[in-house]
Structures are given as structure tokens and as C-alpha cells.
């Protein structure tokens, strides 16, 4: 059944490109522009820096200051504290990426990684405040409440799921080794960062084309908008600006799309954690649950704000 579904999807996607080449090319170009102008300059420096810190063993200089604060709320190892810090500060997909890198090199336990790669994989605060609330919805006054809507559910889930972390898990660190910083490590960090961001660019372009194809389906306008947003969030959110919907419903839909991250986000996460044994099924199920909670919180915010 799964093979048939994939085969049919590929046939439909190919047919869309052949029948509507202009729309397909425009969607691909829009996806690549988004990647080049927003994702690449924002995430590439952090991707390179994270690699260099992890593989040069200088990461402990960062965790020395961040871990004591974070561990007051979450029972995590020092390196796990870095995953939490970087995931929420730098945004998707840095949380899952750093979690996977530290798991590969033995910096965190599999048990801890199973939770961290799910709860830290969220859209960045900058994207929420600038692109979604200011550019698309024109609701900058809801910035702090929107942070609460999107970040409180994963933080609460992380606190609950990490409560069983034992003292041994929290103290786990990579065996001591000498610090090293050389051009080989820097070159590897740069190449790894570009490889990661290039894969993300491919997924963004692909799902931008899929979202464009969804718009062509004979679906009711609201249904088409929702399916587009749950497929690729930037396309879905951009449609809200001119949609004949109330401001409150636009806000709730935007927060729902953002909390879920889209099917594109799940595909990108899968590429970040490949060959690590981390469960994408568990990630997807918990992401759906957290999205439901965020949607309900967004509904409450819209009601209180009189939207």
C-alpha cells in the first residue's frame, strides 16, 4: 500500500510539472529564494559553529555557562543543555541537527536524544516575530503571547518526558580528550554545514512545488489553504494575508501551521537524524499532539485579544 501511494504521488507530481510547467518553476524559484535569503544566511553560521564546537571539544566552554541555568528546570546533561539552548534560540532544524551530531559522537545518551530532538525542533523566534506576525499578519503586539503559544507546550512536554532521566544520564559526558582546533576541523565544519543547508534547500524547493500543486486541486478554498499550510508553512501563511477570513481565524491557523512545521519540516527532520536510530514516528505523533495544544492556546489568545 505504501509503495503504491508513493508511486501514484510521483506520477501526479511529474504530471503537474509537465502540465503546469510555469507554476512549477515559479514555485521552485520561490522555494529557492526563501532558502537563499532567509534560511541560508540565518542558519549556516550556526551550523558551522556548532560543528566546530562539538568536534574540537570546546563545547564545554559554552555549556559551563548555559547548563547550570537550564538544568534548574530540565534534568539534562551538560551537552543536552546545549541542545535545548541552541534549538530554541536558533530555531528549526538546529535542535534536531545538534542532537543528532552529539548522539553520533557520544556526547549525549540515546534516551536523552529521543526526547530532545522532538521538543527542541521549533521555528525560530525571529521568524515568528518578523515574518509571521509583522510581515504577514500585522499583529506585532501578539509576539510574546505567540512565543508562549508555540514554546510552552514543547517545554512542558520536555519537562515531563525528561523527568525519568537518572543522575547517570544527566552527568553523561564524552570521555575527556584534549582540545584541538585546526583547519581540518574547520573545513569539516564548513562542509558539513553546507551539506546540511543544501539538503534543507532541496526539501524547501520540493515542498514548495508540492504546495503549489495542492492549490490546483478542486478543493474548497479553506480546505486548500489548510492543506497547503500543513504541507509547507511559508506558503500556507502567505495565503492568510489575503484570505477572506477573520483576523482571529488567520492567527489560529498561522500558529497551528507553525507549531506543526509542515510535512516539509518532518522530511527535513528525517534528513537531520538519519542513521541515528531516533524515531521519526514518535516525533510525528508527539508533534501532532503539541500542535493540537498550541492550536487551543492560540484560540484562547485570539479570544482574549478580541480578534
Buried (B, 14 or more C-beta within 10 A) or exposed (E): EEEEEEEEEEEEBEEBBEEBEEBBEBBBEBBBEBBEEBBBEBBBEBBBBBBBBBBBBBBBEBBEEBBEEBBEEBBBBBBBBBBBBBBBBBBBBBBBBBBBBBBBEEBBBEBBBBBBBBBBBBBBBEBBBBBBBEEBBEBEEBBEBBBBBBBBBBBEBBBEBBEEBEEEBBEBBBEEEEEEEEEEBBEBBBEBBBEBBEBBBBBBBBBBBBBBBBBEEEBEEEEBBBBBBBBBBBBBBBBBEEBEBEBBBBBBBBBBBBBBBBBBBBBBBBBBBEEBEBBBEEBBEBBEEBBBBBBEBBBEBBEEBEB
